């Protein structure tokens, strides 16, 4: 983490190479977060580009370098929400995963499909907590909500995911088990 603080401090002083390195370090996190709110890759790219510009311009105002990732993520989420408001419609959210074509790949695809069914607020919270590894107090700060609300959303999301996974698993068992049991 010391390296990150040093990079942020250098970037705050106008070192473009340090800023570029920071963005490269967090680019996958930015994409995953944007993808949890916006569906289209082109929209994600636009939101990330605007976020990078805003972060670059506002970086001197960041008081604590250790909060860089949280601060940048909050700017990104606000940018994504602004894009949604401009379009005046709700866009279903997809999760982004890097897949390998294995049994685990199909489980990830199934989980991704189930996550897509969650309410936007739950999807964003799940992405920040489980995919981006933010702590609940950091998510509360990013989303500007109480920490208890974050915990409540995570609990609600876990319950909904559990029910959906059980339902989905029953459907898979019925599809594979019913053909083999008849003679």
PASEBA-1860 file (N, C-alpha, C; in nm, 3 decimals):
! residues 183
1> XXXXXXXX> 0.083/-0.120/0.000/0.000/0.000/0.000/0.086/0.126/0.000 ~ 0.207/0.114/0.052/0.298/0.227/0.053/0.326/0.277/-0.089 ~ 0.341/0.181/-0.183/0.366/0.216/-0.322/0.250/0.298/-0.378 ~ 0.127/0.259/-0.344/0.009/0.330/-0.392/0.009/0.474/-0.341 ~ 0.036/0.490/-0.212/0.037/0.625/-0.155/0.141/0.711/-0.225 ~ 0.257/0.653/-0.252/0.363/0.729/-0.321/0.319/0.768/-0.461 ~ 0.255/0.674/-0.531/0.206/0.705/-0.666/0.101/0.816/-0.662 ~ 0.010/0.808/-0.566/-0.094/0.910/-0.555/-0.031/1.046/-0.525
9> XXXXXXXX> 0.064/1.048/-0.434/0.131/1.175/-0.401/0.203/1.233/-0.522 ~ 0.271/1.148/-0.598/0.339/1.195/-0.720/0.237/1.248/-0.820 ~ 0.128/1.173/-0.838/0.024/1.215/-0.933/-0.038/1.347/-0.891 ~ -0.058/1.365/-0.761/-0.114/1.492/-0.711/-0.023/1.609/-0.744 ~ 0.107/1.583/-0.751/0.203/1.690/-0.783/0.216/1.709/-0.934 ~ 0.136/1.635/-1.013/0.136/1.654/-1.157/0.217/1.553/-1.236 ~ 0.267/1.449/-1.173/0.343/1.346/-1.242/0.247/1.258/-1.323 ~ 0.247/1.279/-1.455/0.153/1.207/-1.542/0.183/1.058/-1.549
17> XXXXXXXX> 0.310/1.021/-1.541/0.346/0.880/-1.544/0.289/0.807/-1.422 ~ 0.295/0.870/-1.306/0.240/0.810/-1.184/0.088/0.796/-1.197 ~ 0.023/0.898/-1.253/-0.122/0.893/-1.271/-0.159/0.779/-1.366 ~ -0.086/0.768/-1.477/-0.111/0.661/-1.573/-0.093/0.524/-1.509 ~ 0.008/0.509/-1.427/0.031/0.382/-1.358/-0.085/0.350/-1.263 ~ -0.134/0.450/-1.192/-0.249/0.429/-1.103/-0.371/0.380/-1.181 ~ -0.397/0.444/-1.292/-0.513/0.406/-1.373/-0.496/0.264/-1.425 ~ -0.376/0.228/-1.468/-0.351/0.092/-1.516/-0.373/-0.010/-1.405
25> XXXXXXXX> -0.333/0.023/-1.285/-0.351/-0.067/-1.171/-0.499/-0.093/-1.145 ~ -0.581/0.010/-1.157/-0.722/0.000/-1.121/-0.817/-0.015/-1.239 ~ -0.766/-0.028/-1.362/-0.855/-0.029/-1.478/-0.956/-0.144/-1.475 ~ -0.916/-0.263/-1.433/-1.010/-0.375/-1.426/-1.117/-0.349/-1.320 ~ -1.077/-0.292/-1.207/-1.174/-0.258/-1.103/-1.274/-0.155/-1.154 ~ -1.224/-0.055/-1.227/-1.312/0.046/-1.283/-1.412/-0.018/-1.379 ~ -1.362/-0.107/-1.464/-1.450/-0.171/-1.561/-1.557/-0.256/-1.491 ~ -1.517/-0.335/-1.395/-1.614/-0.421/-1.326/-1.721/-0.338/-1.258
33> XXXXXXXX> -1.680/-0.229/-1.196/-1.777/-0.143/-1.128/-1.872/-0.079/-1.229 ~ -1.817/-0.026/-1.337/-1.902/0.035/-1.440/-1.997/-0.069/-1.500 ~ -1.946/-0.189/-1.523/-2.026/-0.296/-1.583/-2.138/-0.341/-1.490 ~ -2.118/-0.324/-1.359/-2.224/-0.362/-1.265/-2.341/-0.264/-1.268 ~ -2.320/-0.149/-1.329/-2.426/-0.048/-1.337/-2.476/-0.032/-1.480 ~ -2.385/-0.031/-1.574/-2.419/-0.010/-1.715/-2.407/-0.141/-1.791 ~ -2.486/-0.159/-1.893/-2.483/-0.287/-1.967/-2.382/-0.284/-2.082 ~ -2.384/-0.179/-2.159/-2.303/-0.174/-2.280/-2.157/-0.140/-2.250
41> XXXXXXXX> -2.069/-0.211/-2.318/-1.926/-0.182/-2.302/-1.893/-0.039/-2.342 ~ -1.961/0.010/-2.445/-1.934/0.147/-2.489/-1.973/0.248/-2.382 ~ -2.083/0.222/-2.311/-2.123/0.310/-2.201/-2.022/0.302/-2.088 ~ -1.974/0.182/-2.060/-1.871/0.165/-1.956/-1.746/0.244/-1.992 ~ -1.705/0.233/-2.118/-1.586/0.305/-2.163/-1.605/0.456/-2.148 ~ -1.723/0.506/-2.185/-1.751/0.649/-2.171/-1.746/0.692/-2.024 ~ -1.809/0.613/-1.938/-1.811/0.647/-1.795/-1.670/0.645/-1.736 ~ -1.593/0.546/-1.774/-1.456/0.536/-1.723/-1.372/0.653/-1.774
49> XXXXXXXX> -1.387/0.687/-1.900/-1.312/0.799/-1.957/-1.345/0.929/-1.883 ~ -1.473/0.955/-1.862/-1.513/1.075/-1.789/-1.460/1.073/-1.646 ~ -1.462/0.956/-1.586/-1.411/0.942/-1.449/-1.263/0.974/-1.443 ~ -1.186/0.921/-1.537/-1.042/0.945/-1.539/-1.013/1.094/-1.554 ~ -1.087/1.160/-1.640/-1.070/1.305/-1.658/-1.101/1.379/-1.528 ~ -1.213/1.345/-1.465/-1.251/1.411/-1.340/-1.150/1.383/-1.229 ~ -1.104/1.259/-1.220/-1.006/1.223/-1.117/-0.878/1.302/-1.139 ~ -0.834/1.313/-1.264/-0.711/1.386/-1.294/-0.724/1.534/-1.254
57> XXXXXXXX> -0.838/1.592/-1.288/-0.859/1.734/-1.256/-0.875/1.759/-1.106 ~ -0.941/1.666/-1.036/-0.971/1.686/-0.894/-0.868/1.623/-0.801 ~ -0.769/1.554/-0.855/-0.672/1.483/-0.772/-0.606/1.572/-0.666 ~ -0.572/1.697/-0.698/-0.511/1.781/-0.594/-0.602/1.804/-0.473 ~ -0.732/1.782/-0.488/-0.823/1.803/-0.375/-0.835/1.681/-0.285 ~ -0.780/1.567/-0.328/-0.785/1.445/-0.246/-0.694/1.464/-0.125 ~ -0.753/1.459/-0.007/-0.677/1.485/0.115/-0.592/1.368/0.159 ~ -0.647/1.248/0.151/-0.578/1.130/0.203/-0.549/1.032/0.089
65> XXXXXXXX> -0.422/1.015/0.051/-0.386/0.926/-0.059/-0.435/0.782/-0.042 ~ -0.449/0.735/0.080/-0.493/0.596/0.101/-0.639/0.575/0.061 ~ -0.714/0.683/0.043/-0.854/0.672/0.001/-0.871/0.687/-0.150 ~ -0.762/0.685/-0.226/-0.769/0.708/-0.370/-0.869/0.614/-0.439 ~ -0.857/0.484/-0.415/-0.944/0.387/-0.483/-1.091/0.411/-0.448 ~ -1.118/0.432/-0.321/-1.256/0.458/-0.276/-1.309/0.585/-0.341 ~ -1.228/0.689/-0.340/-1.265/0.819/-0.397/-1.293/0.806/-0.547 ~ -1.203/0.739/-0.618/-1.219/0.722/-0.762/-1.342/0.637/-0.794
73> XXXXXXXX> -1.367/0.535/-0.715/-1.484/0.449/-0.737/-1.613/0.528/-0.717 ~ -1.613/0.614/-0.618/-1.733/0.696/-0.595/-1.758/0.789/-0.714 ~ -1.653/0.848/-0.767/-1.667/0.934/-0.885/-1.723/0.853/-1.002 ~ -1.673/0.731/-1.021/-1.721/0.645/-1.129/-1.868/0.610/-1.112 ~ -1.907/0.572/-0.992/-2.048/0.537/-0.968/-2.138/0.658/-0.995 ~ -2.097/0.774/-0.951/-2.175/0.895/-0.977/-2.184/0.922/-1.128 ~ -2.076/0.899/-1.199/-2.076/0.918/-1.344/-2.170/0.818/-1.411 ~ -2.167/0.694/-1.368/-2.257/0.592/-1.424/-2.403/0.628/-1.397
81> XXXXXXXX> -2.430/0.673/-1.277/-2.568/0.712/-1.243/-2.613/0.831/-1.326 ~ -2.523/0.925/-1.350/-2.557/1.040/-1.434/-2.593/0.995/-1.575 ~ -2.517/0.899/-1.626/-2.547/0.847/-1.760/-2.684/0.782/-1.764 ~ -2.718/0.707/-1.659/-2.850/0.644/-1.653/-2.961/0.748/-1.648 ~ -2.940/0.852/-1.570/-3.042/0.957/-1.559/-3.062/1.027/-1.692 ~ -2.953/1.049/-1.766/-2.965/1.115/-1.895/-3.048/1.032/-1.992 ~ -3.038/0.904/-1.983/-3.113/0.816/-2.073/-3.256/0.794/-2.024 ~ -3.282/0.830/-1.899/-3.414/0.818/-1.838/-3.474/0.679/-1.851
89> XXXXXXXX> -3.389/0.578/-1.836/-3.439/0.442/-1.835/-3.343/0.357/-1.752 ~ -3.396/0.249/-1.703/-3.315/0.156/-1.626/-3.252/0.057/-1.722 ~ -3.122/0.038/-1.707/-3.050/-0.055/-1.792/-3.016/-0.178/-1.709 ~ -3.053/-0.299/-1.754/-3.015/-0.417/-1.678/-2.863/-0.428/-1.667 ~ -2.816/-0.479/-1.556/-2.673/-0.484/-1.530/-2.618/-0.624/-1.553 ~ -2.499/-0.632/-1.607/-2.428/-0.759/-1.621/-2.302/-0.752/-1.538 ~ -2.259/-0.864/-1.489/-2.131/-0.874/-1.419/-2.026/-0.913/-1.522 ~ -1.904/-0.869/-1.499/-1.794/-0.904/-1.588/-1.705/-1.006/-1.520
97> XXXXXXXX> -1.680/-1.115/-1.588/-1.589/-1.217/-1.539/-1.497/-1.259/-1.653 ~ -1.377/-1.298/-1.621/-1.288/-1.360/-1.716/-1.312/-1.510/-1.706 ~ -1.348/-1.572/-1.818/-1.388/-1.713/-1.815/-1.283/-1.804/-1.875 ~ -1.281/-1.926/-1.825/-1.213/-2.038/-1.890/-1.325/-2.138/-1.917 ~ -1.315/-2.209/-2.025/-1.421/-2.303/-2.061/-1.406/-2.433/-1.983 ~ -1.447/-2.428/-1.858/-1.443/-2.543/-1.769/-1.577/-2.551/-1.698 ~ -1.591/-2.651/-1.612/-1.712/-2.662/-1.530/-1.730/-2.535/-1.447 ~ -1.620/-2.481/-1.393/-1.628/-2.358/-1.314/-1.680/-2.243/-1.400
105> XXXXXXXX> -1.641/-2.242/-1.526/-1.687/-2.137/-1.618/-1.840/-2.135/-1.624 ~ -1.900/-2.251/-1.637/-2.046/-2.256/-1.648/-2.112/-2.216/-1.517 ~ -2.051/-2.252/-1.405/-2.105/-2.207/-1.277/-2.099/-2.055/-1.266 ~ -1.989/-1.994/-1.314/-1.978/-1.848/-1.312/-2.083/-1.785/-1.403 ~ -2.104/-1.846/-1.520/-2.204/-1.793/-1.612/-2.341/-1.799/-1.547 ~ -2.373/-1.911/-1.482/-2.502/-1.925/-1.416/-2.515/-1.822/-1.304 ~ -2.411/-1.804/-1.225/-2.414/-1.706/-1.118/-2.431/-1.566/-1.175 ~ -2.360/-1.537/-1.283/-2.372/-1.407/-1.349/-2.516/-1.381/-1.390
113> XXXXXXXX> -2.580/-1.482/-1.449/-2.719/-1.466/-1.492/-2.811/-1.442/-1.373 ~ -2.784/-1.510/-1.264/-2.867/-1.493/-1.144/-2.844/-1.355/-1.083 ~ -2.719/-1.309/-1.081/-2.688/-1.176/-1.028/-2.758/-1.068/-1.110 ~ -2.769/-1.090/-1.240/-2.836/-0.992/-1.327/-2.980/-0.966/-1.285 ~ -3.041/-1.063/-1.219/-3.180/-1.049/-1.178/-3.197/-0.963/-1.053 ~ -3.087/-0.935/-0.983/-3.095/-0.853/-0.862/-3.128/-0.709/-0.896 ~ -3.187/-0.641/-0.800/-3.211/-0.497/-0.810/-3.076/-0.426/-0.825 ~ -3.074/-0.313/-0.898/-2.949/-0.241/-0.924/-2.870/-0.211/-0.797
121> XXXXXXXX> -2.939/-0.166/-0.692/-2.870/-0.132/-0.567/-2.799/-0.253/-0.509 ~ -2.863/-0.368/-0.518/-2.802/-0.491/-0.467/-2.685/-0.534/-0.555 ~ -2.700/-0.521/-0.686/-2.593/-0.560/-0.779/-2.467/-0.478/-0.753 ~ -2.485/-0.348/-0.738/-2.370/-0.260/-0.714/-2.302/-0.298/-0.583 ~ -2.381/-0.318/-0.479/-2.326/-0.353/-0.349/-2.252/-0.487/-0.355 ~ -2.312/-0.586/-0.419/-2.249/-0.718/-0.434/-2.117/-0.706/-0.511 ~ -2.118/-0.628/-0.618/-1.997/-0.611/-0.698/-1.886/-0.546/-0.616 ~ -1.919/-0.440/-0.545/-1.817/-0.371/-0.466/-1.762/-0.461/-0.355
129> XXXXXXXX> -1.848/-0.540/-0.293/-1.805/-0.622/-0.180/-1.733/-0.750/-0.224 ~ -1.796/-0.825/-0.312/-1.742/-0.957/-0.347/-1.643/-0.953/-0.463 ~ -1.662/-0.864/-0.556/-1.574/-0.859/-0.673/-1.459/-0.761/-0.650 ~ -1.491/-0.642/-0.597/-1.389/-0.539/-0.578/-1.321/-0.546/-0.442 ~ -1.371/-0.628/-0.352/-1.313/-0.647/-0.218/-1.312/-0.521/-0.131 ~ -1.412/-0.436/-0.148/-1.424/-0.321/-0.059/-1.484/-0.368/0.073 ~ -1.449/-0.302/0.180/-1.508/-0.329/0.312/-1.642/-0.256/0.320 ~ -1.727/-0.299/0.413/-1.861/-0.240/0.421/-1.855/-0.090/0.450
137> XXXXXXXX> -1.761/-0.046/0.533/-1.753/0.099/0.562/-1.707/0.177/0.438 ~ -1.625/0.115/0.353/-1.582/0.182/0.230/-1.698/0.192/0.131 ~ -1.777/0.086/0.123/-1.894/0.087/0.035/-1.992/0.194/0.081 ~ -2.011/0.204/0.212/-2.100/0.306/0.267/-2.054/0.445/0.224 ~ -1.924/0.467/0.229/-1.870/0.597/0.189/-1.887/0.620/0.039 ~ -1.858/0.518/-0.041/-1.869/0.530/-0.187/-2.013/0.560/-0.229 ~ -2.108/0.487/-0.171/-2.248/0.502/-0.210/-2.322/0.609/-0.131 ~ -2.253/0.665/-0.033/-2.311/0.770/0.052/-2.438/0.720/0.122
145> XXXXXXXX> -2.424/0.602/0.184/-2.533/0.542/0.261/-2.476/0.493/0.393 ~ -2.561/0.470/0.493/-2.511/0.417/0.621/-2.454/0.275/0.604 ~ -2.357/0.243/0.688/-2.295/0.111/0.684/-2.398/0.001/0.709 ~ -2.495/0.027/0.794/-2.601/-0.069/0.820/-2.681/-0.101/0.694 ~ -2.700/-0.002/0.609/-2.771/-0.023/0.483/-2.690/-0.115/0.391 ~ -2.559/-0.096/0.391/-2.472/-0.183/0.311/-2.487/-0.328/0.358 ~ -2.480/-0.348/0.490/-2.492/-0.482/0.546/-2.629/-0.542/0.515 ~ -2.731/-0.459/0.523/-2.867/-0.505/0.492/-2.879/-0.546/0.346
153> XXXXXXXX> -2.821/-0.467/0.256/-2.825/-0.500/0.113/-2.749/-0.629/0.084 ~ -2.635/-0.646/0.150/-2.558/-0.770/0.130/-2.638/-0.890/0.179 ~ -2.703/-0.876/0.293/-2.785/-0.984/0.348/-2.901/-1.015/0.254 ~ -2.968/-0.911/0.208/-3.080/-0.930/0.116/-3.033/-0.996/-0.013 ~ -2.920/-0.951/-0.065/-2.867/-1.009/-0.189/-2.831/-1.156/-0.169 ~ -2.768/-1.189/-0.055/-2.734/-1.329/-0.027/-2.859/-1.415/-0.021 ~ -2.965/-1.365/0.044/-3.091/-1.440/0.051/-3.150/-1.462/-0.087 ~ -3.154/-1.356/-0.167/-3.211/-1.367/-0.302/-3.127/-1.460/-0.389
161> XXXXXXXX> -2.994/-1.449/-0.378/-2.906/-1.536/-0.456/-2.921/-1.681/-0.414 ~ -2.933/-1.704/-0.284/-2.948/-1.840/-0.232/-3.076/-1.904/-0.286 ~ -3.187/-1.830/-0.281/-3.314/-1.882/-0.333/-3.304/-1.910/-0.483 ~ -3.245/-1.815/-0.555/-3.234/-1.831/-0.700/-3.144/-1.948/-0.737 ~ -3.034/-1.965/-0.663/-2.943/-2.077/-0.690/-3.010/-2.211/-0.662 ~ -3.087/-2.219/-0.552/-3.158/-2.342/-0.519/-3.260/-2.374/-0.629 ~ -3.333/-2.273/-0.672/-3.432/-2.291/-0.778/-3.364/-2.335/-0.907 ~ -3.254/-2.270/-0.938/-3.179/-2.300/-1.061/-3.122/-2.442/-1.055
169> XXXXXXXX> -3.069/-2.481/-0.940/-3.012/-2.616/-0.922/-3.120/-2.722/-0.936 ~ -3.239/-2.697/-0.879/-3.350/-2.791/-0.893/-3.387/-2.809/-1.039 ~ -3.386/-2.698/-1.113/-3.417/-2.704/-1.255/-3.315/-2.786/-1.332 ~ -3.188/-2.773/-1.297/-3.084/-2.853/-1.363/-3.097/-3.000/-1.329 ~ -3.128/-3.030/-1.203/-3.144/-3.170/-1.161/-3.264/-3.234/-1.230 ~ -3.374/-3.158/-1.238/-3.493/-3.210/-1.305/-3.464/-3.239/-1.452 ~ -3.390/-3.149/-1.516/-3.360/-3.166/-1.658/-3.268/-3.284/-1.682 ~ -3.170/-3.305/-1.596/-3.077/-3.416/-1.618/-3.124/-3.545/-1.553
177> XXXXXXX> -3.192/-3.538/-1.441/-3.234/-3.657/-1.368/-3.358/-3.723/-1.422 ~ -3.450/-3.649/-1.479/-3.576/-3.708/-1.522/-3.558/-3.798/-1.643 ~ -3.466/-3.766/-1.732/-3.445/-3.849/-1.850/-3.383/-3.984/-1.814 ~ -3.289/-3.983/-1.719/-3.218/-4.105/-1.684/-3.297/-4.197/-1.592 ~ -3.400/-4.149/-1.524/-3.470/-4.232/-1.426/-3.582/-4.314/-1.488 ~ -3.625/-4.284/-1.608/-3.734/-4.358/-1.672/-3.679/-4.478/-1.747 ~ -3.750/-4.589/-1.736/-3.712/-4.710/-1.811/-3.833/-4.774/-1.872
END
